Amino acid sequence: MYTVQIEHPVRDFDGWKAAFDRDPAQREASGVRRYRVFQPVGDVHIVAVDLDFDSQEGAETFVNAMRAIWQRVEGTVMSNPRVRILHCVEQHEY
């Protein structure tokens, strides 16, 4: 499994979440299998999102699509995204 991990500041979480829910990247059609939205405890102006993919290629294609979207919305609902692709080498649930 490959995970696209994105973190960035947001001015207003509710505004960002409304934009996220409109799904401009068409997550499911882009190969996202699951996503999780996080915020650091005590900081409502940071959002982190993990999106899981079956392949590295799918994750890379999605990141490229997101870069185009970020160029259009930079400074409105979010800014300065940090993104990386992680490869899961082990997972265990208790």
N, CA, C and O atoms as a CHARMM CRD file, in Angstrom:
* protein
*
  376
    1    1 MET  N      0.84100  -1.17100   0.00000 PROA 1      0.00000
    2    1 MET  CA     0.00000   0.00000   0.00000 PROA 1      0.00000
    3    1 MET  C      0.88800   1.23600   0.00000 PROA 1      0.00000
    4    1 MET  O      1.95800   1.24800   0.60800 PROA 1      0.00000
    5    2 TYR  N      0.43600   2.25900  -0.67900 PROA 2      0.00000
    6    2 TYR  CA     1.11800   3.54100  -0.74400 PROA 2      0.00000
    7    2 TYR  C      0.19800   4.60100  -0.16600 PROA 2      0.00000
    8    2 TYR  O     -1.00500   4.59100  -0.42600 PROA 2      0.00000
    9    3 THR  N      0.75300   5.51200   0.61100 PROA 3      0.00000
   10    3 THR  CA    -0.03400   6.56100   1.23300 PROA 3      0.00000
   11    3 THR  C      0.50400   7.91500   0.82500 PROA 3      0.00000
   12    3 THR  O      1.69200   8.19500   0.98300 PROA 3      0.00000
   13    4 VAL  N     -0.37600   8.75700   0.29700 PROA 4      0.00000
   14    4 VAL  CA    -0.04700  10.15600   0.06000 PROA 4      0.00000
   15    4 VAL  C     -0.37300  10.87900   1.35600 PROA 4      0.00000
   16    4 VAL  O     -1.51000  10.85800   1.82800 PROA 4      0.00000
   17    5 GLN  N      0.63200  11.51400   1.91800 PROA 5      0.00000
   18    5 GLN  CA     0.46000  12.23400   3.16700 PROA 5      0.00000
   19    5 GLN  C      0.61600  13.72400   2.87700 PROA 5      0.00000
   20    5 GLN  O      1.65300  14.17400   2.39100 PROA 5      0.00000
   21    6 ILE  N     -0.44100  14.48000   3.18600 PROA 6      0.00000
   22    6 ILE  CA    -0.47000  15.91600   2.90300 PROA 6      0.00000
   23    6 ILE  C     -0.72300  16.65000   4.21500 PROA 6      0.00000
   24    6 ILE  O     -1.57300  16.24900   5.00900 PROA 6      0.00000
   25    7 GLU  N      0.01800  17.71900   4.43200 PROA 7      0.00000
   26    7 GLU  CA    -0.21300  18.57100   5.60900 PROA 7      0.00000
   27    7 GLU  C     -0.08800  20.01900   5.17800 PROA 7      0.00000
   28    7 GLU  O      0.81000  20.37800   4.41700 PROA 7      0.00000
   29    8 HSD  N     -0.99900  20.85100   5.67200 PROA 8      0.00000
   30    8 HSD  CA    -0.92400  22.27100   5.35400 PROA 8      0.00000
   31    8 HSD  C     -1.76100  23.09900   6.32000 PROA 8      0.00000
   32    8 HSD  O     -2.68300  22.58800   6.95500 PROA 8      0.00000
   33    9 PRO  N     -1.42700  24.38900   6.42400 PROA 9      0.00000
   34    9 PRO  CA    -2.24400  25.29300   7.23300 PROA 9      0.00000
   35    9 PRO  C     -3.57200  25.58400   6.53700 PROA 9      0.00000
   36    9 PRO  O     -3.66900  25.56400   5.31000 PROA 9      0.00000
   37   10 VAL  N     -4.58700  25.85300   7.34900 PROA 10     0.00000
   38   10 VAL  CA    -5.88400  26.29100   6.83400 PROA 10     0.00000
   39   10 VAL  C     -6.32200  27.52100   7.62200 PROA 10     0.00000
   40   10 VAL  O     -6.06600  27.63200   8.82100 PROA 10     0.00000
   41   11 ARG  N     -6.98300  28.43800   6.93000 PROA 11     0.00000
   42   11 ARG  CA    -7.52100  29.61600   7.62400 PROA 11     0.00000
   43   11 ARG  C     -8.72000  29.23300   8.46900 PROA 11     0.00000
   44   11 ARG  O     -8.85600  29.65600   9.61700 PROA 11     0.00000
   45   12 ASP  N     -9.58900  28.41900   7.87600 PROA 12     0.00000
   46   12 ASP  CA   -10.85500  28.05400   8.50600 PROA 12     0.00000
   47   12 ASP  C    -11.13400  26.59200   8.15800 PROA 12     0.00000
   48   12 ASP  O    -11.34500  26.25300   6.99400 PROA 12     0.00000
   49   13 PHE  N    -11.13200  25.73400   9.17400 PROA 13     0.00000
   50   13 PHE  CA   -11.30800  24.31200   8.91800 PROA 13     0.00000
   51   13 PHE  C    -12.62500  24.03300   8.19600 PROA 13     0.00000
   52   13 PHE  O    -12.64700  23.25300   7.24400 PROA 13     0.00000
   53   14 ASP  N    -13.71800  24.65200   8.62800 PROA 14     0.00000
   54   14 ASP  CA   -15.01300  24.38300   8.00100 PROA 14     0.00000
   55   14 ASP  C    -15.01500  24.74800   6.52000 PROA 14     0.00000
   56   14 ASP  O    -15.58900  24.02300   5.70700 PROA 14     0.00000
   57   15 GLY  N    -14.38200  25.85800   6.16300 PROA 15     0.00000
   58   15 GLY  CA   -14.27000  26.24400   4.75300 PROA 15     0.00000
   59   15 GLY  C    -13.41700  25.26200   3.97600 PROA 15     0.00000
   60   15 GLY  O    -13.75800  24.87800   2.85800 PROA 15     0.00000
   61   16 TRP  N    -12.29500  24.85100   4.57900 PROA 16     0.00000
   62   16 TRP  CA   -11.44300  23.85900   3.92500 PROA 16     0.00000
   63   16 TRP  C    -12.19800  22.54600   3.74600 PROA 16     0.00000
   64   16 TRP  O    -12.13600  21.92600   2.68400 PROA 16     0.00000
   65   17 LYS  N    -12.91900  22.12000   4.80400 PROA 17     0.00000
   66   17 LYS  CA   -13.62800  20.84200   4.75200 PROA 17     0.00000
   67   17 LYS  C    -14.71000  20.85700   3.68000 PROA 17     0.00000
   68   17 LYS  O    -14.92200  19.85300   2.99900 PROA 17     0.00000
   69   18 ALA  N    -15.39700  21.99200   3.52200 PROA 18     0.00000
   70   18 ALA  CA   -16.40700  22.09900   2.46300 PROA 18     0.00000
   71   18 ALA  C    -15.75100  21.92100   1.09300 PROA 18     0.00000
   72   18 ALA  O    -16.30200  21.23900   0.22900 PROA 18     0.00000
   73   19 ALA  N    -14.58300  22.52700   0.88800 PROA 19     0.00000
   74   19 ALA  CA   -13.86000  22.36900  -0.38200 PROA 19     0.00000
   75   19 ALA  C    -13.39100  20.91900  -0.55500 PROA 19     0.00000
   76   19 ALA  O    -13.48400  20.36500  -1.65000 PROA 19     0.00000
   77   20 PHE  N    -12.89500  20.31500   0.50500 PROA 20     0.00000
   78   20 PHE  CA   -12.45000  18.92000   0.46400 PROA 20     0.00000
   79   20 PHE  C    -13.62000  18.01000   0.10000 PROA 20     0.00000
   80   20 PHE  O    -13.46900  17.09300  -0.70700 PROA 20     0.00000
   81   21 ASP  N    -14.77600  18.26100   0.69200 PROA 21     0.00000
   82   21 ASP  CA   -15.95400  17.42600   0.43400 PROA 21     0.00000
   83   21 ASP  C    -16.48700  17.57800  -0.98800 PROA 21     0.00000
   84   21 ASP  O    -17.16100  16.67800  -1.48900 PROA 21     0.00000
   85   22 ARG  N    -16.19800  18.69800  -1.64300 PROA 22     0.00000
   86   22 ARG  CA   -16.58500  18.85500  -3.05900 PROA 22     0.00000
   87   22 ARG  C    -15.74900  17.93600  -3.94400 PROA 22     0.00000
   88   22 ARG  O    -16.12500  17.64800  -5.08000 PROA 22     0.00000
   89   23 ASP  N    -14.62000  17.48000  -3.42100 PROA 23     0.00000
   90   23 ASP  CA   -13.79100  16.45000  -4.05500 PROA 23     0.00000
   91   23 ASP  C    -13.32000  16.82800  -5.46300 PROA 23     0.00000
   92   23 ASP  O    -13.59200  16.10200  -6.41900 PROA 23     0.00000
   93   24 PRO  N    -12.61200  17.96500  -5.60000 PROA 24     0.00000
   94   24 PRO  CA   -12.15000  18.36500  -6.93600 PROA 24     0.00000
   95   24 PRO  C    -11.15500  17.39200  -7.55700 PROA 24     0.00000
   96   24 PRO  O    -10.97400  17.39300  -8.77400 PROA 24     0.00000
   97   25 ALA  N    -10.51300  16.57000  -6.74900 PROA 25     0.00000
   98   25 ALA  CA    -9.54600  15.59300  -7.27000 PROA 25     0.00000
   99   25 ALA  C    -10.19600  14.26500  -7.61700 PROA 25     0.00000
  100   25 ALA  O     -9.52100  13.35000  -8.08900 PROA 25     0.00000
  101   26 GLN  N    -11.49200  14.14900  -7.39000 PROA 26     0.00000
  102   26 GLN  CA   -12.22500  12.90800  -7.65600 PROA 26     0.00000
  103   26 GLN  C    -11.46600  11.71500  -7.06500 PROA 26     0.00000
  104   26 GLN  O    -10.97200  10.83900  -7.77400 PROA 26     0.00000
  105   27 ARG  N    -11.40000  11.72800  -5.72800 PROA 27     0.00000
  106   27 ARG  CA   -10.56900  10.75300  -5.01800 PROA 27     0.00000
  107   27 ARG  C    -10.83500   9.31300  -5.42700 PROA 27     0.00000
  108   27 ARG  O     -9.90100   8.59500  -5.78500 PROA 27     0.00000
  109   28 GLU  N    -12.07600   8.87900  -5.38300 PROA 28     0.00000
  110   28 GLU  CA   -12.35500   7.46900  -5.68600 PROA 28     0.00000
  111   28 GLU  C    -11.96000   7.12000  -7.11700 PROA 28     0.00000
  112   28 GLU  O    -11.33400   6.08700  -7.35200 PROA 28     0.00000
  113   29 ALA  N    -12.31600   7.96600  -8.06400 PROA 29     0.00000
  114   29 ALA  CA   -11.96900   7.72100  -9.46800 PROA 29     0.00000
  115   29 ALA  C    -10.45600   7.78800  -9.69200 PROA 29     0.00000
  116   29 ALA  O     -9.94400   7.21700 -10.65400 PROA 29     0.00000
  117   30 SER  N     -9.74200   8.48600  -8.80100 PROA 30     0.00000
  118   30 SER  CA    -8.28900   8.60700  -8.90300 PROA 30     0.00000
  119   30 SER  C     -7.55300   7.45500  -8.23100 PROA 30     0.00000
  120   30 SER  O     -6.32200   7.41600  -8.23500 PROA 30     0.00000
  121   31 GLY  N     -8.30000   6.51800  -7.65400 PROA 31     0.00000
  122   31 GLY  CA    -7.66700   5.34400  -7.07700 PROA 31     0.00000
  123   31 GLY  C     -7.50400   5.37000  -5.56800 PROA 31     0.00000
  124   31 GLY  O     -6.87900   4.47300  -5.00300 PROA 31     0.00000
  125   32 VAL  N     -8.05500   6.38400  -4.89900 PROA 32     0.00000
  126   32 VAL  CA    -7.96100   6.42300  -3.44200 PROA 32     0.00000
  127   32 VAL  C     -8.81900   5.29100  -2.87300 PROA 32     0.00000
  128   32 VAL  O     -9.99700   5.16500  -3.20600 PROA 32     0.00000
  129   33 ARG  N     -8.21900   4.48000  -2.02000 PROA 33     0.00000
  130   33 ARG  CA    -8.92400   3.35900  -1.39500 PROA 33     0.00000
  131   33 ARG  C     -9.50700   3.74400  -0.04100 PROA 33     0.00000
  132   33 ARG  O    -10.54100   3.21900   0.37100 PROA 33     0.00000
  133   34 ARG  N     -8.83000   4.67100   0.65200 PROA 34     0.00000
  134   34 ARG  CA    -9.27100   5.12000   1.97200 PROA 34     0.00000
  135   34 ARG  C     -8.55600   6.42800   2.26000 PROA 34     0.00000
  136   34 ARG  O     -7.42400   6.63300   1.82200 PROA 34     0.00000
  137   35 TYR  N     -9.21500   7.31000   2.99300 PROA 35     0.00000
  138   35 TYR  CA    -8.53400   8.51400   3.45100 PROA 35     0.00000
  139   35 TYR  C     -8.88500   8.78700   4.89800 PROA 35     0.00000
  140   35 TYR  O     -9.91800   8.35000   5.40600 PROA 35     0.00000
  141   36 ARG  N     -7.99100   9.52900   5.55000 PROA 36     0.00000
  142   36 ARG  CA    -8.19000   9.94800   6.92500 PROA 36     0.00000
  143   36 ARG  C     -7.79200  11.41300   7.03400 PROA 36     0.00000
  144   36 ARG  O     -6.77500  11.83000   6.47900 PROA 36     0.00000
  145   37 VAL  N     -8.59600  12.19100   7.75000 PROA 37     0.00000
  146   37 VAL  CA    -8.32300  13.60800   7.96500 PROA 37     0.00000
  147   37 VAL  C     -7.94700  13.78500   9.43200 PROA 37     0.00000
  148   37 VAL  O     -8.64200  13.29300  10.32100 PROA 37     0.00000
  149   38 PHE  N     -6.84600  14.48800   9.67900 PROA 38     0.00000
  150   38 PHE  CA    -6.34800  14.70500  11.03200 PROA 38     0.00000
  151   38 PHE  C     -6.15800  16.19500  11.30100 PROA 38     0.00000
  152   38 PHE  O     -5.96500  16.99200  10.38300 PROA 38     0.00000
  153   39 GLN  N     -6.21800  16.54400  12.57400 PROA 39     0.00000
  154   39 GLN  CA    -5.78500  17.85200  13.04200 PROA 39     0.00000
  155   39 GLN  C     -4.96800  17.63200  14.31000 PROA 39     0.00000
  156   39 GLN  O     -5.32700  16.79900  15.14100 PROA 39     0.00000
  157   40 PRO  N     -3.87400  18.37300  14.46300 PROA 40     0.00000
  158   40 PRO  CA    -3.12100  18.27000  15.71200 PROA 40     0.00000
  159   40 PRO  C     -3.99000  18.72600  16.88700 PROA 40     0.00000
  160   40 PRO  O     -4.76600  19.67300  16.76400 PROA 40     0.00000
  161   41 VAL  N     -3.85600  18.06200  17.99100 PROA 41     0.00000
  162   41 VAL  CA    -4.59200  18.45800  19.19100 PROA 41     0.00000
  163   41 VAL  C     -4.18500  19.89100  19.54200 PROA 41     0.00000
  164   41 VAL  O     -3.00400  20.20400  19.69200 PROA 41     0.00000
  165   42 GLY  N     -5.19000  20.74000  19.66600 PROA 42     0.00000
  166   42 GLY  CA    -4.94200  22.12200  20.06100 PROA 42     0.00000
  167   42 GLY  C     -4.58300  23.07000  18.93400 PROA 42     0.00000
  168   42 GLY  O     -4.27500  24.23200  19.20100 PROA 42     0.00000
  169   43 ASP  N     -4.60800  22.62800  17.68500 PROA 43     0.00000
  170   43 ASP  CA    -4.27700  23.51900  16.56200 PROA 43     0.00000
  171   43 ASP  C     -5.28900  23.33000  15.43800 PROA 43     0.00000
  172   43 ASP  O     -5.15200  22.42400  14.61600 PROA 43     0.00000
  173   44 VAL  N     -6.30000  24.18400  15.40800 PROA 44     0.00000
  174   44 VAL  CA    -7.37200  24.06800  14.40900 PROA 44     0.00000
  175   44 VAL  C     -6.97100  24.64900  13.05700 PROA 44     0.00000
  176   44 VAL  O     -7.77100  24.64500  12.12100 PROA 44     0.00000
  177   45 HSD  N     -5.74300  25.14800  12.94600 PROA 45     0.00000
  178   45 HSD  CA    -5.30000  25.76600  11.70000 PROA 45     0.00000
  179   45 HSD  C     -4.32100  24.90000  10.90800 PROA 45     0.00000
  180   45 HSD  O     -3.65800  25.38000   9.98900 PROA 45     0.00000
  181   46 ILE  N     -4.24000  23.63300  11.27000 PROA 46     0.00000
  182   46 ILE  CA    -3.42800  22.66900  10.51900 PROA 46     0.00000
  183   46 ILE  C     -4.31100  21.48200  10.17900 PROA 46     0.00000
  184   46 ILE  O     -5.10400  21.02900  11.00400 PROA 46     0.00000
  185   47 VAL  N     -4.16900  20.98200   8.96000 PROA 47     0.00000
  186   47 VAL  CA    -4.87700  19.78000   8.52600 PROA 47     0.00000
  187   47 VAL  C     -3.85100  18.82400   7.93700 PROA 47     0.00000
  188   47 VAL  O     -2.94600  19.23300   7.20900 PROA 47     0.00000
  189   48 ALA  N     -4.00400  17.55200   8.26200 PROA 48     0.00000
  190   48 ALA  CA    -3.20300  16.49900   7.65000 PROA 48     0.00000
  191   48 ALA  C     -4.16500  15.46600   7.07700 PROA 48     0.00000
  192   48 ALA  O     -5.16500  15.11500   7.70400 PROA 48     0.00000
  193   49 VAL  N     -3.85100  14.98500   5.88100 PROA 49     0.00000
  194   49 VAL  CA    -4.69900  14.00400   5.21400 PROA 49     0.00000
  195   49 VAL  C     -3.81300  12.86100   4.73300 PROA 49     0.00000
  196   49 VAL  O     -2.78100  13.09000   4.10300 PROA 49     0.00000
  197   50 ASP  N     -4.21800  11.63700   5.03200 PROA 50     0.00000
  198   50 ASP  CA    -3.57000  10.44000   4.49200 PROA 50     0.00000
  199   50 ASP  C     -4.53500   9.80100   3.51200 PROA 50     0.00000
  200   50 ASP  O     -5.69700   9.56600   3.84200 PROA 50     0.00000
  201   51 LEU  N     -4.05300   9.51800   2.29800 PROA 51     0.00000
  202   51 LEU  CA    -4.86600   8.88700   1.26200 PROA 51     0.00000
  203   51 LEU  C     -4.14000   7.62900   0.79500 PROA 51     0.00000
  204   51 LEU  O     -2.97900   7.69600   0.39000 PROA 51     0.00000
  205   52 ASP  N     -4.81000   6.49500   0.84800 PROA 52     0.00000
  206   52 ASP  CA    -4.19000   5.21400   0.52300 PROA 52     0.00000
  207   52 ASP  C     -4.47200   4.79500  -0.91800 PROA 52     0.00000
  208   52 ASP  O     -5.57600   4.96800  -1.43500 PROA 52     0.00000
  209   53 PHE  N     -3.43700   4.24000  -1.54800 PROA 53     0.00000
  210   53 PHE  CA    -3.49000   3.77700  -2.93800 PROA 53     0.00000
  211   53 PHE  C     -2.91500   2.37100  -3.02900 PROA 53     0.00000
  212   53 PHE  O     -2.13500   1.95100  -2.17400 PROA 53     0.00000
  213   54 ASP  N     -3.30500   1.65500  -4.06200 PROA 54     0.00000
  214   54 ASP  CA    -2.76300   0.32200  -4.30600 PROA 54     0.00000
  215   54 ASP  C     -1.38100   0.37300  -4.93700 PROA 54     0.00000
  216   54 ASP  O     -0.58900  -0.55400  -4.76600 PROA 54     0.00000
  217   55 SER  N     -1.07700   1.45800  -5.67400 PROA 55     0.00000
  218   55 SER  CA     0.18700   1.50000  -6.41500 PROA 55     0.00000
  219   55 SER  C      0.89000   2.83900  -6.24100 PROA 55     0.00000
  220   55 SER  O      0.26400   3.86300  -5.96600 PROA 55     0.00000
  221   56 GLN  N      2.18500   2.80200  -6.40500 PROA 56     0.00000
  222   56 GLN  CA     2.99100   4.02700  -6.36800 PROA 56     0.00000
  223   56 GLN  C      2.60300   4.93500  -7.52900 PROA 56     0.00000
  224   56 GLN  O      2.51400   6.15200  -7.36900 PROA 56     0.00000
  225   57 GLU  N      2.37500   4.34800  -8.68100 PROA 57     0.00000
  226   57 GLU  CA     1.99300   5.13500  -9.86000 PROA 57     0.00000
  227   57 GLU  C      0.69200   5.89700  -9.60500 PROA 57     0.00000
  228   57 GLU  O      0.58500   7.07400  -9.95000 PROA 57     0.00000
  229   58 GLY  N     -0.28800   5.23700  -9.00700 PROA 58     0.00000
  230   58 GLY  CA    -1.54600   5.89200  -8.69200 PROA 58     0.00000
  231   58 GLY  C     -1.34900   7.04800  -7.72900 PROA 58     0.00000
  232   58 GLY  O     -1.94700   8.11100  -7.89100 PROA 58     0.00000
  233   59 ALA  N     -0.50400   6.83300  -6.72000 PROA 59     0.00000
  234   59 ALA  CA    -0.21500   7.88700  -5.74500 PROA 59     0.00000
  235   59 ALA  C      0.47200   9.06900  -6.42100 PROA 59     0.00000
  236   59 ALA  O      0.12200  10.22000  -6.15600 PROA 59     0.00000
  237   60 GLU  N      1.43700   8.80200  -7.28400 PROA 60     0.00000
  238   60 GLU  CA     2.15400   9.87600  -7.97300 PROA 60     0.00000
  239   60 GLU  C      1.23900  10.65600  -8.91100 PROA 60     0.00000
  240   60 GLU  O      1.32600  11.88100  -8.98800 PROA 60     0.00000
  241   61 THR  N      0.37700   9.96000  -9.61200 PROA 61     0.00000
  242   61 THR  CA    -0.57400  10.62500 -10.51000 PROA 61     0.00000
  243   61 THR  C     -1.49600  11.53600  -9.70900 PROA 61     0.00000
  244   61 THR  O     -1.78600  12.65600 -10.13100 PROA 61     0.00000
  245   62 PHE  N     -1.95200  11.06300  -8.56500 PROA 62     0.00000
  246   62 PHE  CA    -2.82500  11.85800  -7.71500 PROA 62     0.00000
  247   62 PHE  C     -2.10500  13.11400  -7.21500 PROA 62     0.00000
  248   62 PHE  O     -2.67900  14.20400  -7.22800 PROA 62     0.00000
  249   63 VAL  N     -0.86100  12.96700  -6.77700 PROA 63     0.00000
  250   63 VAL  CA    -0.09600  14.12300  -6.30000 PROA 63     0.00000
  251   63 VAL  C      0.03400  15.16700  -7.40900 PROA 63     0.00000
  252   63 VAL  O     -0.10700  16.36200  -7.15000 PROA 63     0.00000
  253   64 ASN  N      0.29500  14.73600  -8.61900 PROA 64     0.00000
  254   64 ASN  CA     0.39200  15.68600  -9.73600 PROA 64     0.00000
  255   64 ASN  C     -0.93000  16.41400  -9.95800 PROA 64     0.00000
  256   64 ASN  O     -0.93300  17.61500 -10.22900 PROA 64     0.00000
  257   65 ALA  N     -2.04100  15.71200  -9.84900 PROA 65     0.00000
  258   65 ALA  CA    -3.35100  16.34700  -9.98400 PROA 65     0.00000
  259   65 ALA  C     -3.57500  17.34000  -8.84800 PROA 65     0.00000
  260   65 ALA  O     -4.12200  18.42100  -9.06300 PROA 65     0.00000
  261   66 MET  N     -3.15700  16.97700  -7.64900 PROA 66     0.00000
  262   66 MET  CA    -3.32100  17.87900  -6.50800 PROA 66     0.00000
  263   66 MET  C     -2.48100  19.14000  -6.67100 PROA 66     0.00000
  264   66 MET  O     -2.92600  20.22400  -6.29200 PROA 66     0.00000
  265   67 ARG  N     -1.29300  19.02500  -7.21800 PROA 67     0.00000
  266   67 ARG  CA    -0.44800  20.21500  -7.43200 PROA 67     0.00000
  267   67 ARG  C     -1.16000  21.23200  -8.32200 PROA 67     0.00000
  268   67 ARG  O     -1.06900  22.43600  -8.08100 PROA 67     0.00000
  269   68 ALA  N     -1.86000  20.76500  -9.33600 PROA 68     0.00000
  270   68 ALA  CA    -2.62600  21.66800 -10.20800 PROA 68     0.00000
  271   68 ALA  C     -3.76500  22.32600  -9.43000 PROA 68     0.00000
  272   68 ALA  O     -4.02400  23.51800  -9.59400 PROA 68     0.00000
  273   69 ILE  N     -4.43300  21.56300  -8.59900 PROA 69     0.00000
  274   69 ILE  CA    -5.52300  22.12400  -7.77700 PROA 69     0.00000
  275   69 ILE  C     -4.96000  23.13200  -6.79100 PROA 69     0.00000
  276   69 ILE  O     -5.53100  24.20900  -6.61900 PROA 69     0.00000
  277   70 TRP  N     -3.85200  22.80600  -6.14100 PROA 70     0.00000
  278   70 TRP  CA    -3.26800  23.72000  -5.15600 PROA 70     0.00000
  279   70 TRP  C     -2.87700  25.04500  -5.78100 PROA 70     0.00000
  280   70 TRP  O     -2.99600  26.08500  -5.13300 PROA 70     0.00000
  281   71 GLN  N     -2.41700  25.03600  -7.01200 PROA 71     0.00000
  282   71 GLN  CA    -2.06200  26.29600  -7.67600 PROA 71     0.00000
  283   71 GLN  C     -3.27700  27.21200  -7.79400 PROA 71     0.00000
  284   71 GLN  O     -3.14800  28.43300  -7.71400 PROA 71     0.00000
  285   72 ARG  N     -4.44500  26.62700  -7.98200 PROA 72     0.00000
  286   72 ARG  CA    -5.67600  27.43000  -8.12700 PROA 72     0.00000
  287   72 ARG  C     -6.18700  27.94900  -6.79300 PROA 72     0.00000
  288   72 ARG  O     -6.78900  29.02200  -6.74600 PROA 72     0.00000
  289   73 VAL  N     -5.96500  27.21700  -5.70600 PROA 73     0.00000
  290   73 VAL  CA    -6.56800  27.60000  -4.42000 PROA 73     0.00000
  291   73 VAL  C     -5.55200  28.12000  -3.39700 PROA 73     0.00000
  292   73 VAL  O     -5.93200  28.47600  -2.28200 PROA 73     0.00000
  293   74 GLU  N     -4.28900  28.16700  -3.75600 PROA 74     0.00000
  294   74 GLU  CA    -3.24800  28.62000  -2.83800 PROA 74     0.00000
  295   74 GLU  C     -3.62100  29.96900  -2.23200 PROA 74     0.00000
  296   74 GLU  O     -3.91200  30.92900  -2.94600 PROA 74     0.00000
  297   75 GLY  N     -3.60500  30.02100  -0.91300 PROA 75     0.00000
  298   75 GLY  CA    -3.89300  31.26800  -0.20900 PROA 75     0.00000
  299   75 GLY  C     -5.36600  31.49700   0.07900 PROA 75     0.00000
  300   75 GLY  O     -5.71800  32.46100   0.75800 PROA 75     0.00000
  301   76 THR  N     -6.23700  30.62600  -0.42800 PROA 76     0.00000
  302   76 THR  CA    -7.66600  30.78800  -0.12300 PROA 76     0.00000
  303   76 THR  C     -8.02300  29.87200   1.03600 PROA 76     0.00000
  304   76 THR  O     -8.03200  30.31400   2.18500 PROA 76     0.00000
  305   77 VAL  N     -8.31500  28.61700   0.76500 PROA 77     0.00000
  306   77 VAL  CA    -8.69200  27.69500   1.83900 PROA 77     0.00000
  307   77 VAL  C     -7.48900  26.99500   2.46300 PROA 77     0.00000
  308   77 VAL  O     -7.61000  26.40100   3.53400 PROA 77     0.00000
  309   78 MET  N     -6.32500  27.05700   1.80400 PROA 78     0.00000
  310   78 MET  CA    -5.12600  26.41400   2.33300 PROA 78     0.00000
  311   78 MET  C     -3.90100  27.08900   1.75800 PROA 78     0.00000
  312   78 MET  O     -4.00100  27.89600   0.83400 PROA 78     0.00000
  313   79 SER  N     -2.72400  26.75000   2.31600 PROA 79     0.00000
  314   79 SER  CA    -1.47400  27.29000   1.79700 PROA 79     0.00000
  315   79 SER  C     -0.32700  26.34800   2.12600 PROA 79     0.00000
  316   79 SER  O     -0.42000  25.51700   3.03000 PROA 79     0.00000
  317   80 ASN  N      0.74600  26.49500   1.37900 PROA 80     0.00000
  318   80 ASN  CA     2.00600  25.79000   1.63500 PROA 80     0.00000
  319   80 ASN  C      1.86700  24.29400   1.92800 PROA 80     0.00000
  320   80 ASN  O      2.29100  23.83800   2.98900 PROA 80     0.00000
  321   81 PRO  N      1.28400  23.52900   1.01100 PROA 81     0.00000
  322   81 PRO  CA     1.14100  22.09600   1.29300 PROA 81     0.00000
  323   81 PRO  C      2.49000  21.37900   1.30900 PROA 81     0.00000
  324   81 PRO  O      3.37300  21.65100   0.49500 PROA 81     0.00000
  325   82 ARG  N      2.61800  20.46600   2.24900 PROA 82     0.00000
  326   82 ARG  CA     3.75300  19.54400   2.27900 PROA 82     0.00000
  327   82 ARG  C      3.19500  18.18100   1.92500 PROA 82     0.00000
  328   82 ARG  O      2.20200  17.74200   2.50500 PROA 82     0.00000
  329   83 VAL  N      3.81900  17.52000   0.99100 PROA 83     0.00000
  330   83 VAL  CA     3.30100  16.23100   0.53800 PROA 83     0.00000
  331   83 VAL  C      4.45000  15.24100   0.39000 PROA 83     0.00000
  332   83 VAL  O      5.55800  15.59600  -0.01000 PROA 83     0.00000
  333   84 ARG  N      4.15100  13.99600   0.72400 PROA 84     0.00000
  334   84 ARG  CA     5.10500  12.92200   0.47400 PROA 84     0.00000
  335   84 ARG  C      4.32900  11.63300   0.25600 PROA 84     0.00000
  336   84 ARG  O      3.18400  11.48600   0.68500 PROA 84     0.00000
  337   85 ILE  N      4.98400  10.71500  -0.41800 PROA 85     0.00000
  338   85 ILE  CA     4.39700   9.39800  -0.66400 PROA 85     0.00000
  339   85 ILE  C      5.15600   8.40000   0.19200 PROA 85     0.00000
  340   85 ILE  O      6.38300   8.31500   0.15000 PROA 85     0.00000
  341   86 LEU  N      4.38500   7.64600   0.97200 PROA 86     0.00000
  342   86 LEU  CA     4.96500   6.63900   1.85400 PROA 86     0.00000
  343   86 LEU  C      4.58300   5.24900   1.35500 PROA 86     0.00000
  344   86 LEU  O      3.48700   5.04300   0.83400 PROA 86     0.00000
  345   87 HSD  N      5.49200   4.31000   1.52100 PROA 87     0.00000
  346   87 HSD  CA     5.22000   2.92100   1.17700 PROA 87     0.00000
  347   87 HSD  C      5.11500   2.13600   2.48200 PROA 87     0.00000
  348   87 HSD  O      6.05300   2.13900   3.27900 PROA 87     0.00000
  349   88 CYS  N      4.00700   1.47600   2.70700 PROA 88     0.00000
  350   88 CYS  CA     3.79900   0.68900   3.92900 PROA 88     0.00000
  351   88 CYS  C      4.60600  -0.59600   3.83400 PROA 88     0.00000
  352   88 CYS  O      4.41000  -1.39800   2.92100 PROA 88     0.00000
  353   89 VAL  N      5.50600  -0.78400   4.77600 PROA 89     0.00000
  354   89 VAL  CA     6.32400  -1.99000   4.79700 PROA 89     0.00000
  355   89 VAL  C      5.85000  -2.97700   5.85300 PROA 89     0.00000
  356   89 VAL  O      6.23200  -4.14700   5.83100 PROA 89     0.00000
  357   90 GLU  N      5.02200  -2.50900   6.77400 PROA 90     0.00000
  358   90 GLU  CA     4.45000  -3.41200   7.76900 PROA 90     0.00000
  359   90 GLU  C      3.23300  -2.75300   8.39400 PROA 90     0.00000
  360   90 GLU  O      3.21200  -1.54100   8.60700 PROA 90     0.00000
  361   91 GLN  N      2.22500  -3.55500   8.68400 PROA 91     0.00000
  362   91 GLN  CA     1.02700  -3.07100   9.36300 PROA 91     0.00000
  363   91 GLN  C      0.51300  -4.17200  10.26800 PROA 91     0.00000
  364   91 GLN  O      0.49000  -5.34400   9.89000 PROA 91     0.00000
  365   92 HSD  N      0.10300  -3.78700  11.46000 PROA 92     0.00000
  366   92 HSD  CA    -0.43000  -4.76300  12.39700 PROA 92     0.00000
  367   92 HSD  C     -1.50200  -4.09300  13.23100 PROA 92     0.00000
  368   92 HSD  O     -1.33800  -2.95200  13.66300 PROA 92     0.00000
  369   93 GLU  N     -2.58400  -4.78700  13.45600 PROA 93     0.00000
  370   93 GLU  CA    -3.65900  -4.25500  14.28400 PROA 93     0.00000
  371   93 GLU  C     -3.83300  -5.15200  15.49900 PROA 93     0.00000
  372   93 GLU  O     -3.72100  -6.37400  15.40700 PROA 93     0.00000
  373   94 TYR  N     -4.10300  -4.54000  16.61500 PROA 94     0.00000
  374   94 TYR  CA    -4.34600  -5.28500  17.86700 PROA 94     0.00000
  375   94 TYR  C     -5.80000  -5.24300  18.20700 PROA 94     0.00000
  376   94 TYR  O     -6.21400  -5.80700  19.21900 PROA 94     0.00000
